[in-house]
Amino acid sequence: MKISLIVAKAENNVIGKDNQLIWRLSSDLKLFKKYTTGHHIIMGRKTYESMGKPLPNRTSIVISRNKDFEVPEGHFLAHSLEEAIQLGISRNLDQVFIIGGAQIYKEAIQFCDEMIITEVQAAPEGDAFFPEFDRKAWKIVHSEHFPKDDKNEYDFNFMIYKRINP
């Protein structure tokens, strides 16, 4: 099973503030939807709660240490990242997407096969950060620039990194 991490991060690695996204990037949201639709998405409880409900046409695997946390029918609860990944394997999935938040990303980098990173050309204040990673362990296989416009608050680069030696 391919494990893909997908994130939008600023130049200073900020990914959010007060459990919310901190920019308006319509093109990035369309890319996120394009890549994750039809797949299982793994996320922490706070990320799940910030969305308010499961994303359409995706199956959520929510990680929470709270054994009583409830997810809607057709979605899954896991108590660790490892358990979430094992769930994907047991369901014979071809691919899962890890969509956050900060702690889940930090744990997931060691497991993922690819990272799909929107690199936002800004340095906003935030309280959630994407972890530093060893760029020598990854190869950029796709890079696309999106300029700032009326629907995109900042310039950004859409990058796909593949692990060099899995």
N, C-alpha and C positions, 0 to 999 in steps of 0.2 A: 504494500500500500504506500502510495506516495503521500508524504506529509508536506504540505505547503503552508508557509506562514505568510500572511498578508497584512500590511500595515501602511498607514500614512504617517510619516514622521517629519518633523522640522529639522533644520540644519543643526539645532542644539539638542536633537533627539526627543523633543517634546512631542507627545502623542495626544495629550488631553489635559483638561483642567476641570475640576469639580465633576468628574465622571461624564464629561461631555466632549464632543469634538470641538475644536477651536478655530475652524476655518470653513469657508464655503467653497467647495471644489466640486462642481457638478460633474465635470469630466471624470474625476477620480471615483465618485460614487457610481457612475455608469460602468467604469472598469471593474470595481468591486463586485457589482451585480453580475456583470458578464462572466467573471471568473468563478464566483461562488454559487451561482444559481444551479440547482439540481444536485448539490453536494451537501455533505454533513459539515457543519461549522462548529469548531470547538472554541469555547470562550469561558472566561471566569464569570462568576455570579454578578459582579458589579457591571461588567460589560453587558451581560444579558439584561439586567435591570435598567440600564441606561437606554436600551432600545425600546423598552416598554412592552414588547411582544415579539414572538418569533418572526424572523424575516421570511417573507413569502418564498415559496418554492425551494426552501432549504430546511434541513433537519438540524436542530440545535442539540449539541451535547454541552451541557452547562456543568462547569466544575465548581463544586461547593463542598466545604467541610461539613456543612449543616446537613445532617442525614434526613431532616424533615423538610428541606427545601423542595418545593413542588414545581415541576415543569408541565406544560400542557401535554395531553395525550399525543403520541407520535414523536415526542422529543425525549431526550434522555438526560439523566443526572449521573455524573461521575464524581468521585471524591478526590481524584488526583489527575494530573495530566496523563500519567501512565495508564490509569484505568480508562480514560477517555480514548487513548490511542488503541488500547486492547479492545475496546468496544468496536471501534472502526474495523479492526482486523477481524474480529469475530463476525461482523456483518458482511465480510468479504467486499469491503469498499475498495475501489480503485484509488481514491484520493480523498483526503480530508483537508480542510483549511483551518488553521489556527488564527483567530481574529482578535485576540487580546484578552485581557489588558496587559499592563506592564509586567506583572509577576508571571503571568502565563507565558508571555514572550520570552522572558528571561530563562525560564525552565525549558522552553521549546526549542531554542536555537540548536541545542545539542542533538535533537531528534530530527529536525526537518531536513528535507532533501532540497527544497528550494525556498527562497524568500522573494516575495513579490512586494517591493517597497516603493511607495510613492514618496519621493524625496522633495518635500515642500521647501521652496526657497524663501524661508522666513525663519525668524528666531523668537517666537512668542513666549510669553510666560506660561508656565504650566506646572502641574503637580504629578504628572505621569510621564515616564520617559521610556523610550525604546533603549534596550541595553547596547553597549558597545559590542562589536563582534570583530573577529579576526578576518579582515578583508582578504588576506592571503589564502584563506581556506575556501574562498568563493570566487566564482567566475561570472561576470556579467554576460548574459546571453541575449538580453533584449534591453534596449534603452530608447525611450521616446520622450521628447520634450513637449510640454503643453504650456503655451504662453498665458499669462494673466489676461482675462477679458471680463465681460459683464457677468459671466456665470462662474468664473474661477477667480477667487480673491488673490491668489498668488501664482507666479510661475511655478511649475513643478516638473520633475522628471519621473517617469514611470519606468522602474527598473526591475528586471527579473534576474536573480542571482541563483546559480546552481552550485551545490557543494562540489568541490573539486575531487576530493577523495572520500567518498561516503564510507 
